[in-house]
């Protein structure tokens, strides 16, 4: 969650702290550092209107870096005009939510997105495991051996 308003950080993080590990950032630079760290978030909830670097700039910089280029973003903002919404979605945001937020609706949106993210991670783990098995199979066959039961 990235927002320069402590009350908004507290409100939104309170909605998710029982279900997810929530990291908070009060400015764009910290958000970028978190997203490009060794333990990046699965989702970024991002305010648009912040001093210094606004949320659109944060999103743009996240999209330019390989470590964060695919991180889903939901903008949560009081900026309600269509131009701003199009800009946010054009930067690759998954959703654009207006303040004041509807807590139940935001929880549903985040839960749906996190469910999808977890499915994607499981698919990647399954693919990586299948690739590993295929490489082992090829190496065993190259050496003239046979595969153990369960890997054939």
C-alpha positions, 0 to 999 in steps of 0.5 A: 500500500502506497499513500502519503496519508497515514489515515488511508494507510491505516484504513486500507492496511487494516482491511488486509492485515489479517489475511496478507502481509501488508507493507506500507510506503508513504512515498514513491521512492520507498514503494519502488524500493520495496517492489524491486527488492528480493521480496517483492509484493504480489500486488500494489495498492497505489495512491495517485496524488502524492507529493514529489513522485505521484502514483502515475510516475511510480507505476511508470517506473515499476513497469520499466524495471524487470523485477516489477514490470508484471506486478499488478497495480490497483490505483486507489485515489480521489482523482476521479476524472476519466483522463486520470483513470485512462492514464492509470489503466494505460500504465498497466493498472489492473483496476482504478478505485475511487476514494472514499473506498467501499471496504467490502468491494476493495476486499473482494477485488483484492481477494480475486486478484490475489487468488489469480496471482496464487494460481499463476505462481502455482502454475509457474512452480508446476512448469518449473518442476516439469522442466526440471524433470524433463532435463533430468530425464534427458540427462539420464537417457543421455547417460544410458540409464533408466528413469526411477518409477514415478518420473517416467 
